[in-house]
Amino acid sequence: MEFKLKETGESMLMEMSGKLTYADQNKAKEIESLVDNCKAKSVQFDLSGLSSVDSSGFGMLIRWKDAGLKHGVETKFLNPTGIVAKSLKAAHLDDYLSVDQ
């Protein structure tokens, strides 16, 4: 998985691409740290560039959401497509993660 960070005043946007898998644990910790330490009021994760997410990847999404909740930062997950969108819905994570299509 690759990600690009764009900060725009009161919000932070993470544009994600590739496959989100167990192999991305170190990057996931980096993203969690960014959420923990952000000054923004909201963090948005653009999932449109992700081609797949494994079970560890779903755990990472949940950790990022929880990090935002802990610090009062609104988190949203945007534009999942294909198998990523179907998997989020099948796992009933689309509601918890505040997924916007």
N, C-alpha and C positions, 0 to 999 in steps of 0.2 A: 504494500500500500504506500502510496505517496500522498502528501498533503501540502497545500499552500495556505498560508495564513494571510488574511486580509483584515486589517483593523480599520474601522470607520467610526471613530468617536466613541459612541455608546454601544457599539456592537462589534462582534468579532465573527468573521466568516472563515470556516475551514472548508476548502474545496478538496475533496478526497477522490482518489482514482486508484484503479487496480483491484487487487483482491485483499480483503481484510481477513487475515488468518492468524493463527497462533504465532507464526513467525514474526508478527508485528508487535509483540509485547513491548519492546523497548520504545518504539514510536508511540504506542498507546500510553505509556507512562509519561512521555514527553508532552503529549496532548493533554493528559489529565493534569499535569503540572501547569500548563498554560491556562487551563480552565480554573484551577485552584487559585492562581495568582492574577487573573485578569481583573482589570478595572471596569470592564464593560458591563452593561446591564443585561446584555443578551449575547448568547453564542449560538451561531447557526452552523450546522454541519451539512454541506451540500454533498449528498450521496450519489448524485447523478453519474459520476465517473466510476463508481464501484461496479465491477462485473460480478462479484460474488462475496459472500460473507459466511465464514464457518461459525460453529458454535462459540469458539473463543472470541471471534469478532463481535458476536452479539453481546457477549459479556463485556467487551470493551465499550460498546455503545451505552450499555447500562451504567458502567462505571463513570463515563463522561457525564451522563444525565445526573447521576447521584452527586458528582463533584459540583455541578452547577447548583443543585438543590441545597447542598451544604452551605454554599456561599451566597444564596439568594440570587443566583444568576439564572435567567430564563434560558433554557436550551430547547432548540428545535432541530429536527432532522428533516431535511428538504430533498425532494425530487428523487426518491429511490425509483429505480426502473427494473424491469424484467424480474429475474429470479430474486433479486434483493428485496424488491417490493412484495413479491409473493411470499417470501420466507418471513419477512417481518409480520405480515398479516397472519400467516399460518401459526406463528408462535405467539400471536396476540401481543406483540410488542409495539405495534403501530400506535396504539392509544397511550401506553405508558411513556413512550419516547416523544410524544407530540410530533408525529410524522405528518408533514404536509406534502401532498402529491404535486 
